[in-house]
Amino acid sequence: QRALQRCAAVGNRLRGTAQLRQGRRQVLANGDTTVAINLLNKAIETDKAFFANYLVLGQIYYAREQYPQAKQQLLLAVERKKKDFQSAYLLAMTHLQLGELTEAEKVMDDGRKKAS
């Protein structure tokens, strides 16, 4: 019976995550970034390891020109998936927006090393 309860809990978690992802896509399509941020934060609470939630949150903050928040989320995305070039590129661009040229160069150099 405990095994069934664990299976049910996992199933509920997966359904909840799928619902959050579907809601996130719909909200982003509508351009409502405030709701999208809230949904992404809920998704992160559910699954802290899924890098794409941090990437999308970083993209939203970058688009809003909230560069310190974008940097924080993109650092988490890169930490979770080190070979994701989109996260690394946007992190480097965020460093540039913040006037952090040395950090931007380091991120780009690290990306080049991983690509070779």
C-alpha positions in Angstrom: 0.0 0.0 0.0 2.9 2.4 0.7 4.2 1.7 -2.8 0.8 2.7 -4.2 0.8 5.9 -2.1 4.3 6.8 -3.4 3.2 6.2 -7.0 0.1 8.3 -6.5 2.2 11.1 -5.0 4.6 11.0 -7.9 1.7 11.0 -10.4 0.2 14.0 -8.7 3.5 15.8 -8.8 3.9 15.1 -12.5 0.4 16.3 -13.3 1.0 19.4 -11.3 4.3 20.1 -13.1 2.6 19.5 -16.5 -0.2 21.9 -15.5 2.3 24.6 -14.5 4.2 24.2 -17.8 1.0 24.5 -19.8 -0.1 27.5 -17.8 3.4 29.1 -18.2 3.3 28.7 -22.0 -0.2 30.2 -22.2 0.8 33.2 -20.0 4.0 33.8 -22.0 2.0 33.7 -25.2 -0.3 36.4 -23.8 2.7 38.6 -22.7 1.7 38.7 -19.1 5.2 38.5 -17.5 4.1 39.1 -13.9 1.9 36.0 -14.0 4.6 34.1 -15.8 7.1 35.0 -13.1 4.7 33.7 -10.4 4.1 30.5 -12.4 7.9 29.9 -12.9 8.6 30.5 -9.2 5.9 27.8 -8.4 7.5 25.5 -11.0 10.9 26.0 -9.4 9.5 25.1 -6.0 8.2 21.9 -7.5 11.5 21.0 -9.4 14.5 23.0 -8.4 16.8 21.0 -10.8 15.0 21.8 -14.1 17.3 24.5 -15.6 14.8 25.8 -18.2 12.6 27.4 -15.6 15.6 29.5 -14.5 16.5 30.3 -18.1 12.9 31.5 -19.0 12.8 33.5 -15.8 16.2 35.1 -16.7 14.9 35.9 -20.2 11.9 37.7 -18.7 13.9 39.7 -16.3 16.4 40.6 -19.2 13.5 41.7 -21.4 12.3 43.9 -18.5 15.8 45.3 -18.2 15.9 44.0 -14.6 19.5 42.8 -15.1 20.4 41.9 -11.5 17.4 39.5 -11.3 18.2 38.2 -14.7 21.8 37.5 -13.7 20.7 35.6 -10.5 18.4 33.3 -12.5 20.8 32.8 -15.4 23.6 31.9 -13.0 21.3 29.2 -11.6 20.4 28.0 -15.1 24.1 27.7 -16.0 24.9 25.9 -12.7 22.2 23.3 -13.4 23.1 22.7 -17.1 26.7 23.8 -17.8 26.6 23.1 -21.5 23.5 25.1 -22.3 24.9 27.8 -24.6 21.7 29.8 -24.6 21.9 30.3 -20.9 25.6 31.1 -21.0 25.2 33.6 -23.9 22.3 35.5 -22.1 24.3 35.5 -18.9 27.3 37.1 -20.7 25.0 39.7 -22.3 23.5 40.4 -18.8 27.0 40.9 -17.4 27.7 43.4 -20.2 24.5 45.3 -19.4 25.7 45.5 -15.8 29.1 46.8 -16.9 30.8 43.6 -15.8 33.1 43.1 -18.8 35.5 40.7 -17.1 32.7 38.4 -16.0 31.2 38.5 -19.5 34.5 37.5 -21.0 34.9 34.6 -18.5 31.5 33.2 -19.4 32.2 33.4 -23.1 35.6 31.8 -22.7 34.1 29.0 -20.6 31.5 28.4 -23.3 34.2 28.2 -26.0 36.2 25.7 -23.9 33.1 23.5 -23.5 32.3 23.7 -27.2 35.8 22.4 -28.2 
